[in-house]
Amino acid sequence: ASLEFLLKTGRQPDILHCHDWSSAYVAKSYWDDYHPYGLYNPKVVFTIHNMNYGKTKLSQAAYYCQKFTTVSPTYALEVGGNEVVNQHGHKVGVHGSRVSGVTEQEEAGNRLN
């Protein structure tokens, strides 16, 4: 519904930030269903909070996003080498995704800068 709203209203956000398996379909849907029809500006960022749920969806999101993050640098190391996010045989996704971990302190600092 959010992608449809953005397309219909002509809004072009800088980032679509999706969180965990329940929103994982948004990355693929953006490229397949909205980008070709005028929603051209956003970059897709996907944050993995927990790899224990929705592994197929997480894999798809990692493949279609431009960057994916985790809740910590340590978890990024664990996730980055996981077969779930590398299921398609790519260390980076089709749209140039990379994995990194972000701490709450870094996130708060980025909001302030």
N, C-alpha and C positions, 0 to 999 in steps of 0.2 A: 504494500500500500504506500509506503514511503517513497519508493522509486517512482511509482505512478504519479504521486503528488508532485514530485520534483519535475517530472517531465511535463505534466499538464500546466504547471504554473511557470515554466521556463526558468526555474531556479537552477543555478549551477554551483553547487557547493564545491569546496576544494577537496574535501575528504568524505568518503563513506567509511565509517568505522564500525565494524561488526564485531560482536563479542560472542565467542564460543559456538558450540554446535547448533544451537537453536536459530542462529541467524546466518549460518554458513552458506545457505543457498543464495544469499543476496549477491555474493561476489560473482558467481556464474550468471545469475539472472541479469545483473548489471550489464555484463559484456554481451550476452546473447539477446536480451530483450529491450534494453534501454539505450545503451551506447550507440548502436547503429541508427537510432531514431531521434537523436538530438540531445541526449544527456551525455555530453562529451567531455566535460571538464573534470569530474571527480577522479581522484586516485582512491583505490580500494585498500584499506588497512584492515587486517583481521587479527584479533587478539585471542589466543588460546589460553583458557583458564584451566581446563582439565581435559586430559587426553583419554579419560576413562569412558567418555560418553560420545556417541555419534562419530565414531572414527571414520566412516566413509564420508560423512559430511565435512569433517575437518580436513580430510585429504583433498577434497574438491575445492574447499575454500583456500587452502594453501596453494593450490595450483593456479587459481584464478585471481588471487589478490596480488598487488604490487609489493606489498610488504606485510609480513606478519610478525606479531610480537607475542611475547609471553609475559607472565606476571613477574618474572625475575630473570636475571642473566643466567643463573644456574639452570632454571627450567628451560631456557632457550637452548642450552647445550644438549639437554636431554631430548627436547623436541626436534631440534635440527637434524639429528641423526636417526630419528625414528622413521620406520618404514611407512607409517601412516601419512606423514607429510611428504615423503619421497616416493609414494606409491606409483607415480607416473614415470619414475626413472629420472627425475630432474631434481637437482639440488636447489634450483630456482624454478618458479612457476612460469607459465607461458607469458605472463605479463611482468616478469622480472622480480618476482617476490624474493625477499630475504627474511631470515628470521633473526630477531634480536629480543633480548629481555629488557624490560623496563621496570625499574623499581618505583615505588610510590614517591620517593623523594625526587627522583629524576622527572617524573611526570608532573609533580607540583612545581618544580623549577621551570619546566618548559612552559607551563601555563603562565608563569609570571614574566617570562622573557618575551 
